[in-house]
Amino acid sequence: MVKLRLKRYGRKQRTTYRIIAIDVQSRREGKAIQEVGFYNPRKEQTQSDVSAIVYLPKRGAQTTETVHDILRRAKVFEQIEIYF
């Protein structure tokens, strides 16, 4: 099963996260199937590929709670009119 979840990268104390599609059994830093955006918690900055976020759940991908909240705050769900 595929999930949209966060992958950590960056320096200590200044981490940022990539929003990726990855197999559930892979670890957090494992090889991603597709990168669909990033999230910077220090600046509350989010950038996402809306078309990929729409496409993946239609194919059976699920989102983690954290990614779901990040996308909800970024108002991605309002743009695509789809709720997971």
MMTF fields as JSON, N, C-alpha, C and O atoms, coordinates in Angstrom:
{
  "mmtfVersion": "1.0.0",
  "mmtfProducer": "UNKNOWN",
  "numBonds": 335,
  "numAtoms": 336,
  "numGroups": 84,
  "numChains": 1,
  "numModels": 1,
  "chainsPerModel": [1],
  "groupsPerChain": [84],
  "chainIdList": ["A"],
  "bondAtomList": [4, 2, 8, 6, 12, 10, 16, 14, 20, 18, 24, 22, 28, 26, 32, 30, 36, 34, 40, 38, 44, 42, 48, 46, 52, 50, 56, 54, 60, 58, 64, 62, 68, 66, 72, 70, 76, 74, 80, 78, 84, 82, 88, 86, 92, 90, 96, 94, 100, 98, 104, 102, 108, 106, 112, 110, 116, 114, 120, 118, 124, 122, 128, 126, 132, 130, 136, 134, 140, 138, 144, 142, 148, 146, 152, 150, 156, 154, 160, 158, 164, 162, 168, 166, 172, 170, 176, 174, 180, 178, 184, 182, 188, 186, 192, 190, 196, 194, 200, 198, 204, 202, 208, 206, 212, 210, 216, 214, 220, 218, 224, 222, 228, 226, 232, 230, 236, 234, 240, 238, 244, 242, 248, 246, 252, 250, 256, 254, 260, 258, 264, 262, 268, 266, 272, 270, 276, 274, 280, 278, 284, 282, 288, 286, 292, 290, 296, 294, 300, 298, 304, 302, 308, 306, 312, 310, 316, 314, 320, 318, 324, 322, 328, 326, 332, 330],
  "bondOrderList": [1, 1, 1, 1, 1, 1, 1, 1, 1, 1, 1, 1, 1, 1, 1, 1, 1, 1, 1, 1, 1, 1, 1, 1, 1, 1, 1, 1, 1, 1, 1, 1, 1, 1, 1, 1, 1, 1, 1, 1, 1, 1, 1, 1, 1, 1, 1, 1, 1, 1, 1, 1, 1, 1, 1, 1, 1, 1, 1, 1, 1, 1, 1, 1, 1, 1, 1, 1, 1, 1, 1, 1, 1, 1, 1, 1, 1, 1, 1, 1, 1, 1, 1],
  "groupList": [{"groupName": "MET", "atomNameList": ["N", "CA", "C", "O"], "elementList": ["N", "C", "C", "O"], "formalChargeList": [0, 0, 0, 0], "bondAtomList": [1, 0, 2, 1, 3, 2], "bondOrderList": [1, 1, 2], "singleLetterCode": "M", "chemCompType": "L-PEPTIDE LINKING"}, {"groupName": "VAL", "atomNameList": ["N", "CA", "C", "O"], "elementList": ["N", "C", "C", "O"], "formalChargeList": [0, 0, 0, 0], "bondAtomList": [1, 0, 2, 1, 3, 2], "bondOrderList": [1, 1, 2], "singleLetterCode": "V", "chemCompType": "L-PEPTIDE LINKING"}, {"groupName": "LYS", "atomNameList": ["N", "CA", "C", "O"], "elementList": ["N", "C", "C", "O"], "formalChargeList": [0, 0, 0, 0], "bondAtomList": [1, 0, 2, 1, 3, 2], "bondOrderList": [1, 1, 2], "singleLetterCode": "K", "chemCompType": "L-PEPTIDE LINKING"}, {"groupName": "LEU", "atomNameList": ["N", "CA", "C", "O"], "elementList": ["N", "C", "C", "O"], "formalChargeList": [0, 0, 0, 0], "bondAtomList": [1, 0, 2, 1, 3, 2], "bondOrderList": [1, 1, 2], "singleLetterCode": "L", "chemCompType": "L-PEPTIDE LINKING"}, {"groupName": "ARG", "atomNameList": ["N", "CA", "C", "O"], "elementList": ["N", "C", "C", "O"], "formalChargeList": [0, 0, 0, 0], "bondAtomList": [1, 0, 2, 1, 3, 2], "bondOrderList": [1, 1, 2], "singleLetterCode": "R", "chemCompType": "L-PEPTIDE LINKING"}, {"groupName": "TYR", "atomNameList": ["N", "CA", "C", "O"], "elementList": ["N", "C", "C", "O"], "formalChargeList": [0, 0, 0, 0], "bondAtomList": [1, 0, 2, 1, 3, 2], "bondOrderList": [1, 1, 2], "singleLetterCode": "Y", "chemCompType": "L-PEPTIDE LINKING"}, {"groupName": "GLY", "atomNameList": ["N", "CA", "C", "O"], "elementList": ["N", "C", "C", "O"], "formalChargeList": [0, 0, 0, 0], "bondAtomList": [1, 0, 2, 1, 3, 2], "bondOrderList": [1, 1, 2], "singleLetterCode": "G", "chemCompType": "PEPTIDE LINKING"}, {"groupName": "GLN", "atomNameList": ["N", "CA", "C", "O"], "elementList": ["N", "C", "C", "O"], "formalChargeList": [0, 0, 0, 0], "bondAtomList": [1, 0, 2, 1, 3, 2], "bondOrderList": [1, 1, 2], "singleLetterCode": "Q", "chemCompType": "L-PEPTIDE LINKING"}, {"groupName": "THR", "atomNameList": ["N", "CA", "C", "O"], "elementList": ["N", "C", "C", "O"], "formalChargeList": [0, 0, 0, 0], "bondAtomList": [1, 0, 2, 1, 3, 2], "bondOrderList": [1, 1, 2], "singleLetterCode": "T", "chemCompType": "L-PEPTIDE LINKING"}, {"groupName": "ILE", "atomNameList": ["N", "CA", "C", "O"], "elementList": ["N", "C", "C", "O"], "formalChargeList": [0, 0, 0, 0], "bondAtomList": [1, 0, 2, 1, 3, 2], "bondOrderList": [1, 1, 2], "singleLetterCode": "I", "chemCompType": "L-PEPTIDE LINKING"}, {"groupName": "ALA", "atomNameList": ["N", "CA", "C", "O"], "elementList": ["N", "C", "C", "O"], "formalChargeList": [0, 0, 0, 0], "bondAtomList": [1, 0, 2, 1, 3, 2], "bondOrderList": [1, 1, 2], "singleLetterCode": "A", "chemCompType": "L-PEPTIDE LINKING"}, {"groupName": "ASP", "atomNameList": ["N", "CA", "C", "O"], "elementList": ["N", "C", "C", "O"], "formalChargeList": [0, 0, 0, 0], "bondAtomList": [1, 0, 2, 1, 3, 2], "bondOrderList": [1, 1, 2], "singleLetterCode": "D", "chemCompType": "L-PEPTIDE LINKING"}, {"groupName": "SER", "atomNameList": ["N", "CA", "C", "O"], "elementList": ["N", "C", "C", "O"], "formalChargeList": [0, 0, 0, 0], "bondAtomList": [1, 0, 2, 1, 3, 2], "bondOrderList": [1, 1, 2], "singleLetterCode": "S", "chemCompType": "L-PEPTIDE LINKING"}, {"groupName": "GLU", "atomNameList": ["N", "CA", "C", "O"], "elementList": ["N", "C", "C", "O"], "formalChargeList": [0, 0, 0, 0], "bondAtomList": [1, 0, 2, 1, 3, 2], "bondOrderList": [1, 1, 2], "singleLetterCode": "E", "chemCompType": "L-PEPTIDE LINKING"}, {"groupName": "PHE", "atomNameList": ["N", "CA", "C", "O"], "elementList": ["N", "C", "C", "O"], "formalChargeList": [0, 0, 0, 0], "bondAtomList": [1, 0, 2, 1, 3, 2], "bondOrderList": [1, 1, 2], "singleLetterCode": "F", "chemCompType": "L-PEPTIDE LINKING"}, {"groupName": "ASN", "atomNameList": ["N", "CA", "C", "O"], "elementList": ["N", "C", "C", "O"], "formalChargeList": [0, 0, 0, 0], "bondAtomList": [1, 0, 2, 1, 3, 2], "bondOrderList": [1, 1, 2], "singleLetterCode": "N", "chemCompType": "L-PEPTIDE LINKING"}, {"groupName": "PRO", "atomNameList": ["N", "CA", "C", "O"], "elementList": ["N", "C", "C", "O"], "formalChargeList": [0, 0, 0, 0], "bondAtomList": [1, 0, 2, 1, 3, 2], "bondOrderList": [1, 1, 2], "singleLetterCode": "P", "chemCompType": "L-PEPTIDE LINKING"}, {"groupName": "HIS", "atomNameList": ["N", "CA", "C", "O"], "elementList": ["N", "C", "C", "O"], "formalChargeList": [0, 0, 0, 0], "bondAtomList": [1, 0, 2, 1, 3, 2], "bondOrderList": [1, 1, 2], "singleLetterCode": "H", "chemCompType": "L-PEPTIDE LINKING"}],
  "groupTypeList": [0, 1, 2, 3, 4, 3, 2, 4, 5, 6, 4, 2, 7, 4, 8, 8, 5, 4, 9, 9, 10, 9, 11, 1, 7, 12, 4, 4, 13, 6, 2, 10, 9, 7, 13, 1, 6, 14, 5, 15, 16, 4, 2, 13, 7, 8, 7, 12, 11, 1, 12, 10, 9, 1, 5, 3, 16, 2, 4, 6, 10, 7, 8, 8, 13, 8, 1, 17, 11, 9, 3, 4, 4, 10, 2, 1, 14, 13, 7, 9, 13, 9, 5, 14],
  "groupIdList": [1, 2, 3, 4, 5, 6, 7, 8, 9, 10, 11, 12, 13, 14, 15, 16, 17, 18, 19, 20, 21, 22, 23, 24, 25, 26, 27, 28, 29, 30, 31, 32, 33, 34, 35, 36, 37, 38, 39, 40, 41, 42, 43, 44, 45, 46, 47, 48, 49, 50, 51, 52, 53, 54, 55, 56, 57, 58, 59, 60, 61, 62, 63, 64, 65, 66, 67, 68, 69, 70, 71, 72, 73, 74, 75, 76, 77, 78, 79, 80, 81, 82, 83, 84],
  "secStructList": [7, 3, 3, 3, 3, 3, 3, 3, 3, 3, 3, 6, 6, 3, 3, 3, 3, 3, 3, 3, 3, 3, 3, 6, 6, 1, 7, 6, 6, 1, 7, 7, 1, 3, 3, 3, 3, 3, 3, 3, 6, 6, 6, 6, 3, 3, 3, 3, 7, 2, 2, 2, 2, 2, 2, 2, 2, 2, 6, 6, 7, 3, 3, 7, 2, 2, 2, 2, 2, 2, 2, 2, 2, 6, 6, 2, 2, 2, 2, 2, 6, 7, 7, 7],
  "xCoordList": [0.843, 0.0, 0.893, 1.973, 0.443, 1.193, 0.568, -0.655, 1.423, 0.952, 1.678, 2.827, 0.986, 1.623, 2.103, 1.296, 3.411, 3.946, 5.167, 5.596, 5.733, 6.841, 8.182, 8.346, 9.135, 10.518, 11.371, 11.324, 12.145, 12.923, 14.226, 14.884, 14.593, 15.898, 16.284, 15.438, 17.564, 18.062, 19.01, 19.327, 19.453, 20.405, 19.716, 18.489, 20.529, 19.995, 19.357, 19.854, 18.276, 17.553, 16.97, 16.327, 17.164, 16.617, 16.026, 16.232, 15.311, 14.804, 13.627, 12.858, 13.514, 12.337, 11.923, 12.679, 10.752, 10.208, 9.729, 9.226, 9.886, 9.299, 8.052, 8.05, 7.011, 5.808, 5.992, 6.114, 6.01, 6.333, 5.293, 4.575, 5.23, 4.456, 5.471, 6.473, 5.205, 6.16, 5.402, 4.282, 6.018, 5.428, 5.378, 6.303, 4.323, 4.115, 5.245, 5.61, 5.79, 6.797, 8.192, 9.115, 8.37, 9.66, 9.835, 8.859, 11.079, 11.351, 11.181, 10.97, 11.273, 11.027, 11.983, 11.578, 13.236, 14.241, 14.41, 15.375, 13.499, 13.609, 13.372, 13.073, 13.511, 13.34, 11.865, 10.998, 11.607, 10.242, 9.795, 10.598, 8.516, 7.93, 7.796, 8.103, 7.328, 7.143, 7.171, 6.62, 7.803, 7.782, 6.678, 6.628, 5.803, 4.657, 4.652, 3.718, 5.669, 5.723, 6.71, 7.443, 6.724, 7.56, 6.849, 5.889, 7.347, 6.775, 7.904, 8.775, 7.897, 8.88, 8.164, 7.469, 8.317, 7.582, 8.057, 7.3, 9.278, 9.795, 9.111, 8.884, 8.787, 8.134, 6.675, 5.991, 6.191, 4.827, 4.608, 3.561, 5.593, 5.562, 5.302, 5.943, 4.37, 4.022, 3.958, 3.426, 4.506, 4.382, 4.019, 4.655, 3.0, 2.564, 2.129, 1.69, 2.267, 1.832, 0.403, 0.184, -0.556, -1.961, -2.412, -3.188, -1.936, -2.357, -1.901, -2.629, -0.715, -0.238, -1.019, -1.302, -1.368, -2.129, -3.535, -4.116, -4.085, -5.383, -5.252, -6.09, -4.22, -4.035, -3.766, -4.36, -2.889, -2.473, -3.603, -3.725, -4.431, -5.534, -6.552, -7.182, -6.72, -7.629, -7.095, -7.86, -5.779, -5.138, -4.969, -4.343, -5.512, -5.489, -4.519, -4.427, -3.793, -2.853, -3.629, -4.688, -3.08, -3.673, -2.725, -1.535, -3.245, -2.395, -2.253, -3.161, -1.113, -0.957, -1.7, -2.062, -1.925, -2.639, -1.902, -2.521, -0.588, 0.214, 0.123, -0.094, 0.286, 0.201, -1.207, -1.373, -2.204, -3.589, -3.801, -4.416, -3.289, -3.43, -2.67, -3.164, -1.467, -0.673, -1.4, -1.467, -1.94, -2.653, -3.962, -4.381, -4.598, -5.83, -5.522, -6.255, -4.444, -4.048, -3.615, -3.799, -3.041, -2.625, -3.807, -3.654, -4.976, -6.223, -6.162, -6.748, -5.457, -5.385, -6.722, -7.151, -7.382, -8.645, -9.721, -10.577, -9.695, -10.68, -10.451, -11.402, -9.204, -8.891, -9.337, -9.776, -9.227, -9.509, -10.888, -11.334, -11.561, -12.901, -12.987, -13.922, -12.002, -12.0, -11.573, -10.678, -12.204, -11.883, -11.463, -12.12, -10.378, -9.828, -10.422, -10.077],
  "yCoordList": [-1.175, 0.0, 1.246, 1.245, 2.276, 3.529, 4.587, 4.689, 5.378, 6.471, 7.75, 7.728, 8.869, 10.175, 10.508, 10.628, 10.658, 10.988, 11.875, 12.212, 12.256, 13.203, 12.489, 11.433, 13.081, 12.613, 13.778, 14.869, 13.535, 14.6, 14.829, 13.875, 16.095, 16.44, 17.817, 18.559, 18.159, 19.434, 19.231, 18.103, 20.344, 20.291, 20.06, 20.095, 19.823, 19.732, 21.056, 22.122, 20.988, 22.154, 23.026, 24.032, 22.686, 23.456, 22.509, 22.678, 21.543, 20.524, 21.038, 21.89, 20.503, 20.677, 19.283, 18.323, 19.184, 17.884, 17.9, 18.913, 16.786, 16.595, 15.736, 14.785, 16.068, 15.243, 14.263, 14.663, 12.971, 11.957, 10.848, 10.642, 10.141, 8.904, 7.777, 7.719, 6.887, 5.836, 4.595, 4.687, 3.439, 2.183, 2.172, 2.655, 1.633, 1.629, 0.912, 1.315, -0.12, -0.916, -0.295, -0.807, 0.791, 1.467, 2.376, 2.849, 2.615, 3.514, 4.96, 5.235, 5.877, 7.293, 7.855, 8.66, 7.446, 7.976, 7.097, 7.267, 6.174, 5.26, 5.933, 7.125, 5.142, 5.669, 5.962, 5.108, 7.168, 7.613, 7.18, 7.116, 6.885, 6.605, 7.914, 7.979, 8.962, 10.269, 11.336, 11.133, 12.47, 13.609, 14.555, 14.936, 14.925, 15.753, 17.122, 17.895, 17.448, 18.776, 18.829, 17.872, 19.975, 20.101, 20.941, 21.654, 20.839, 21.554, 22.058, 21.286, 23.346, 23.949, 24.394, 25.41, 23.658, 24.002, 25.298, 25.92, 25.709, 26.939, 28.175, 29.146, 28.144, 29.286, 29.002, 29.85, 27.809, 27.385, 27.513, 27.986, 27.093, 27.217, 25.846, 24.861, 25.791, 24.546, 24.77, 25.776, 23.823, 23.843, 22.43, 21.468, 22.299, 20.958, 20.909, 21.903, 19.728, 19.444, 18.92, 17.738, 19.794, 19.455, 18.314, 17.456, 18.299, 17.233, 15.854, 14.873, 15.775, 14.496, 14.115, 12.938, 15.104, 14.825, 14.345, 13.564, 14.785, 14.297, 12.896, 12.031, 12.675, 11.413, 10.227, 9.161, 10.411, 9.287, 8.684, 7.459, 9.476, 8.858, 8.142, 7.182, 8.588, 7.885, 6.499, 5.597, 6.332, 5.037, 4.221, 3.162, 4.683, 3.902, 4.373, 3.749, 5.449, 5.958, 6.63, 7.219, 6.527, 7.163, 8.226, 8.203, 9.169, 10.184, 9.89, 9.339, 10.26, 10.165, 11.345, 12.291, 11.287, 12.377, 13.699, 14.738, 13.663, 14.88, 15.506, 16.712, 14.713, 15.231, 15.738, 16.764, 15.042, 15.47, 16.858, 17.726, 17.065, 18.363, 19.461, 20.582, 19.143, 20.124, 20.542, 21.731, 19.585, 19.893, 20.632, 21.474, 20.316, 21.023, 22.486, 23.381, 22.736, 24.108, 24.884, 26.099, 24.191, 24.841, 25.015, 25.562, 24.55, 24.673, 23.957, 24.409, 22.848, 22.041, 21.356, 21.226, 20.917, 20.212, 21.118, 20.653, 22.389, 23.326, 23.553, 23.77, 23.503, 23.721, 22.55, 22.75, 21.341, 20.18, 19.579, 18.693, 20.073, 19.617, 18.104, 17.466, 17.552, 16.121, 15.96, 16.658, 15.059, 14.845, 13.403, 12.479, 13.222, 11.896, 11.286, 10.16],
  "zCoordList": [0.0, 0.0, 0.0, 0.591, -0.651, -0.772, 0.125, 0.223, 0.782, 1.617, 1.251, 0.809, 1.442, 1.353, 2.755, 3.676, 2.923, 4.236, 4.117, 3.013, 5.27, 5.293, 5.284, 5.896, 4.582, 4.577, 5.052, 4.485, 6.091, 6.698, 5.934, 5.519, 5.752, 5.207, 5.716, 6.214, 5.593, 6.088, 7.257, 7.635, 7.82, 8.929, 10.259, 10.356, 11.287, 12.642, 13.022, 12.657, 13.741, 14.23, 13.117, 13.418, 11.872, 10.749, 9.711, 8.509, 10.177, 9.263, 8.454, 8.899, 7.276, 6.441, 5.996, 6.144, 5.464, 5.097, 3.654, 3.166, 2.986, 1.664, 1.839, 2.621, 1.121, 1.108, -0.044, -1.202, 0.288, -0.71, -0.711, 0.267, -1.827, -1.918, -1.744, -2.456, -0.796, -0.466, -0.022, 0.483, -0.212, 0.237, 1.762, 2.415, 2.324, 3.769, 4.506, 5.61, 3.923, 4.612, 4.542, 5.176, 3.792, 3.722, 4.927, 5.509, 5.294, 6.404, 5.964, 4.783, 6.911, 6.636, 5.593, 4.754, 5.635, 4.72, 3.478, 2.732, 3.251, 2.123, 0.784, 0.709, -0.271, -1.623, -1.899, -1.708, -2.343, -2.612, -3.999, -4.929, -4.128, -5.431, -6.21, -7.4, -5.511, -6.136, -5.054, -3.972, -5.331, -4.426, -4.893, -6.062, -3.975, -4.36, -3.704, -3.917, -2.91, -2.306, -1.169, -0.919, -0.468, 0.711, 1.761, 1.467, 3.005, 4.133, 5.007, 5.407, 5.309, 6.183, 7.452, 7.433, 8.562, 9.778, 10.435, 11.18, 10.176, 10.786, 10.22, 10.942, 8.95, 8.296, 7.967, 7.394, 8.327, 7.972, 6.467, 6.023, 5.695, 4.242, 3.627, 3.993, 2.703, 2.037, 0.539, 0.068, -0.2, -1.656, -2.078, -1.646, -2.919, -3.289, -4.749, -5.328, -5.314, -6.679, -6.587, -6.322, -6.805, -6.6, -7.509, -7.089, -8.735, -9.655, -9.162, -9.313, -8.581, -8.033, -6.788, -6.564, -5.979, -4.756, -5.104, -4.351, -6.207, -6.662, -7.261, -7.007, -8.039, -8.753, -7.811, -7.973, -6.845, -5.994, -5.152, -5.119, -4.473, -3.714, -4.592, -4.148, -5.811, -6.723, -7.053, -7.392, -6.954, -7.205, -5.936, -5.975, -4.799, -3.572, -2.511, -1.454, -2.752, -1.746, -0.608, -0.821, 0.594, 1.755, 2.269, 1.955, 3.065, 3.674, 5.157, 5.779, 5.72, 7.171, 7.789, 7.09, 9.09, 9.76, 9.616, 9.383, 9.753, 9.673, 8.293, 8.177, 7.252, 5.888, 5.605, 4.946, 6.087, 5.906, 6.527, 5.909, 7.75, 8.412, 7.677, 7.553, 7.187, 6.446, 5.174, 4.86, 4.447, 3.206, 3.477, 2.683, 4.593, 4.956, 5.288, 4.865, 6.041, 6.366, 5.127, 5.059, 4.15, 2.903, 1.947, 0.856, 2.361, 1.592, 0.255, -0.728, 0.222, -0.997, -1.241, -2.388, -0.175, -0.326, -0.905, -1.658, -0.571, -1.119, -2.615, -3.366, -3.037, -4.439, -5.306, -6.439, -4.787, -5.615, -5.361, -6.091, -4.312, -3.964, -3.814, -4.297, -3.142, -2.839, -1.392, -0.916, -0.715, 0.698, 0.892, 0.411, 1.591, 1.823, 3.054, 3.413]
}
